Amino acid sequence: MRTLLRCGVVLISGASVSGCAVPYYWQAATGHLDLLNQRAPISEVLDDPEQSDATREALLRAVEIREFAVSELGLPDNDSYRSYADVGRPYVVWNVVATEEFSVEARRWCFPVAGCVTYRGYFEQQDAERYAQSLRDEGLDTYVAGASAYSTLGYFSDPILNTMLIGGEQYVAGVIFHELAHQLHYIKGDTELNEAFASVVAEYGTQQWLLREGDLQVIEAYRSGLKRREDFSQLISDQQSRLRAIYERPDTAKEMRVAKRDSFLALLSRYEALKADWGGVSDYDAWFSRPLNNAQLASVAAYSHWLPNLRSYLSSHGLTELYAEMALLESLPPDARRSRVEAYSTTAFSSELR
């Protein structure tokens, strides 16, 4: 499975922070600066005789995708994703998500630049695992996932990374469109809407890119993957609803732990049934192979909660109007914003976004 936690946003600020927060900000700052120091213009990488043919070809396609993002999708025309860095590892950051033992709502961390977000990113996996363990020691559910893409929301010129190229051309296209969409509109403190907006722009943009290429089999395969992603998101949403009902009951902690365990076992059975409907396609086997908990569910919800609403809006109004709508949503207080997004039609999902 491609990680759903793709946006490891580094947060650097001159604001004063508590002593216990200093190590976190220090690793973020040093990791970010180290990454920036590894950047090289793509033109130099292409001219490097020691660079592999596979990397050259992937970067040539990435250059075309980057230009497509500006000319066809109206995304920011800046220096982001016009350089390359090889970080020498499969993920650029590792994100920690946490929930209470009997809650499906993700804990939020608040930062000066990005506002409150539902994950906390680390440049070293051991640091992420260490922090997750400290939260588990407090009794929380935790989930640690590697992120192959990286965004500073346009504050710096983010490079294309070797971790992005691993996923192939469609993945590179989706990541570039997703991260540039964050640069176009980012609502401080609203992770769910930010991720839904960037995701729907990435879906639409990738389909338009594939349509330009004209391979109908590839386009159909991509749309089938989108449908499976929607089915998976619905499976997780339904599971969260079942767990909310369990956690709201006046049961003892021991009784809730048993009900929680049984609910996750039932989720595994539901996934196997869903996979059978897909003809045995195993897109999400790796995700389900880990011990399941509330935090793992929350990591999906952050990206999928508003997706049906924004897909519907885009299908009905088009990309330009979606951008204008996001600008309007940015100006609204949280309750009014939520009510407006809830009012969008959420008709049955169609992968053929127009």
N, C-alpha and C positions, 0 to 999 in steps of 0.2 A: 504494500500500500504506500502511496505517496503521502507523506505526512501532511495533515491538515493544518499544522501549525507552521506556516511558511513565513510569517512576518516577524522576524526577530528584530524588534525596533530598539536600537540603542538609544539610551536617554542620557544626554550629557547636559549639565546645566551649572551655572554659577550659583544657583540657589544653595542656601545652607541646608545641610542634612544632618541627621542624628549620627552619633558615633557608630552605631550598629549598621547604618546604611553605607558608611564609607567604603568598606570592602566591595560591596556590590557595585557602587558607582566606579570604583577604581578598576575592577575587572572589565566593566563595560567600556570605559574610556581607553584603557590600554589595548583591549581586544580590537576595538574599532580603529584605533590609530595603527595598529599592526596590520590590519587588513588594508587600510588605505595606502600604507607604505608598499604593499605588494602589488598595487595596481600598475598596469602598463597599458598604453593606448592599444586598441585592438590592431591597428595598422602595424605596430611594432611586433606584436605577437605573430601576426601572419607572415612577417618577414624573417622571423627567427628560424634558421635552418634546423635547429634542434627540436622544434615544436612538432608534435605528431600530426600526420595528415588528418586524422579523425578530429582533433581539436581545431585545426584550421578550417575544415569543412563546416564544423558546428558553428564556429564564430562567424564565418561568411554568411551563413543562414541567419544567425542572430542579428547581424548588421541589417539584413533585409527586413527582419521582423521589427527591429527598432524603428526603421524608417516608416514601415507600415503603421506602427502605433501612432505616429504623428500625422501622416497623410490621410489615413482612412478612419482612424478612431478618435482623432482630436485630442490625443494625450500629450502631456508636456514635452516640449522640444528643448531638452537641456542636455547636460553631460552625463546624466545617469545612464548606465548600461551601454556606455560607449568605450569602456575600458574592461580589462580582464584581470582576474587574480586567481591563482591556484593556491588554496589554503592548505592543501596536502592532507585533507581529511574528508570523509563522506558528508559531513554536515558542517554548516558554518556556525550555528548556535544550537543550544539545547534549551527548550522551553519547559518550565515547570508550571503545571496546572494543579490546583488544590481545591478540595471541597470539605465541608464538615462530613463526619461519618454518616449522618442521616440527613443529607441535603444533596440536591443535584445542582445547586447554584454555585458557580465558581467563585472562589475568593478573588477579590480585586486588589491590585496594587496601583498606587497613584504616584505619578511622576510629573515633573514640571512641564515637559514638552508634550507628551502623548496623552496626558490626563490619566484616567483610571483604565487599566486593561486587565484582562483575565488570565494573564500569564506573566512569567518572569524569566527573562532570557539570560543565558550564560554562554560564554565563548569556550569554556572547557566543560566536557561532559562530567568529569568528576566533581566540579563545583556544583553543577545542577543536581547531581545525585546526592551530594552531601546536603544541599539545602532541602531537597525533597525528603531526605531521611529525618531532618530536624522537624519538618512538618508532620511526618508520620509519628514521630515521638510525641507530638502534641495530640495525636488521635485523629489526624486528618487523613482523608484519601488523597493520594497524589498520583500524578502521571507525568512522566518525562518523555519528551519526544524530540528527535532531531529535526532541525529546520534546514532546508537546503537553499533557501533564499533569504535575502537580507534587505531591510529598508531603513533609511533614516528620514523618510517622509519628505525627501527633497532638500534637507538641510545640507547634505553632502552629495557628491557625485558617486552614487553607488555603482560598483562594478558588476559585470557578469562574472559568475564564479564557476569553478570546475564542478562544484556540487550541483549547480543548475544543469550543466551539460549532461550529467549522468542520466537524467530523465528522458533525453531525446528531444527532438525538435518541437513536438506539440507541447511538451512540458515547458521548454524554454519560452515559447510564445505565451503560454498561459501565465507564467511567472512575471515576465516583462509587462504584460498588459495589467496584471493584478497589482504589481507594485507601483506602476505609473498611475493607476487609478487612485491609489492612496495619496499620491502627490497632488492629484487634481482636487480631490475632496477627502477631507479627514475631519470627522467630528470628535472633538476631544471628549473622551470618556464614554464613547458609545461603540464598544468593540463589535457588538453583534451587527449593527447597521454598517459600520465601516467594512467589515469582512464580507457581508452580503453584497454590498455595492461593488467592491473590488472583484469578488468572485464572479458576479454576473457580467461585468465588463470583460473579464478574462474568458468566460464561456463564449460570449458573443464574438469577441475579437478573434479567438482561436478558430471558431467556425468560419468567420469571414476570411481568415488567412487560408484555411483549407479549401474553401470554395474558390479562391483565386488560383490555388494549385490545381484544382479540377479533378482530383482522384476521388470518384464517388464512393469507392469501397472504404477509403480512409475516412471520409466524412461520415459515412454511416457507422463505422466502428467507433468514431469519436462520440457520435450522438448516442449510441448504445451505452457507452461508458457513462455519459451524463445521466442517462436514465437509471443505470445501476447506482450511481452516486445519490440520486434523489431517493431511490428505494432504501438505500442504506441510511440516509439522513432521517427518513420517516421511521425506520425501524428504531433508531436511537431516540427520536422524539417520543415515540410511543412508550419506550422503556422508561424514559424520564417521567412520563405521566403516571405509569404504574408505580414507580418508586415514590413519587410525591404522595400518592394515596397511602402507601405503606407508612411513610414517615409522619403523616398527619394523624395516624391512629394513636389512641392512648395506650400503646403497648409498652412493655418494659424494653430496656435496651437489648436484653438477651433475645426477646421475641422478635424485635426488629432486625437483629443481625441474622436470625434464621430466615425470616421472610426476605431479607435483602439477598442472602445467598441463593435461596430458591428462585428468586426473580431473575438473577443473573444466569442461573442454569437454564431457565426457560428461554432466556434471550439467545443462548447458544443454539437451542433447538429451533427457534424461529429463524435464526440466520441460516441454518442448514436447509430449512424449507425454502427460504428465499433464494439461496444458491441453486437449489434444484430448479426453481422457476427460471433462473438465468442460464440453465443448461450446464451447470457445473462450473461456471466461471468463478475463479477464486480471487478476485480483486482484493478482498478484505480479510483473507485468511490470516495474514500476519497480524492485523489489528486484533482479531479475536483470539490469537494464540497467547496473548498476554493475560495475566490475571485481571479480570474486569472489575472496575469500581466506578464510583460516582464521578471522579475527576476525569476519567477517560471519556465518559459520556459528555461531560461539559466541554471537553476539547473539540468535540464535533459540533455541539450546539452553538459555539461561538461563531462558527462559519456558516451554519445552515439555517439559523432561526428565521431570518427575514428573506431568505433566498426565494421562496415561492412568491412573495409579494413583489419583490423587485424584478423577478423574471416576468411576472405578469405585466408590470408597468412598462418594462422595456418592450415586450411584445406588442403592447397596445399603442405606445407613444413614440418608440424609437430612441436611439442613443442620445441625440441632442437634447430631447426633452427630459431624459433621465438625468443628464448632467444639470439641467436647469432645476429639476426637482430636488436634487441633492443640495444645490446651493440654497434653495428655500428651506429645506430641512435643517441645514446648518444654523439658520437664523432663529429657529424655534426652540422653546424650552423643552426639556425631555418629555414631559407628559403630552404636550401638543404634538411633538414629533412622532411619538409612539402611536397616538390616535390616528394621525394622518397615514402612517405606513400601514397600520392595521386595516384602513379603509380601502387599500388597493385590492382589486379583484385578485383572488387566488384560485383561478380555475385550474383544472387538471394540468399537470406539467406536460409541456411539449418541449422536446429538445431542439426543435427547429425555431430558434429565436430569429425573428426577422430583423 
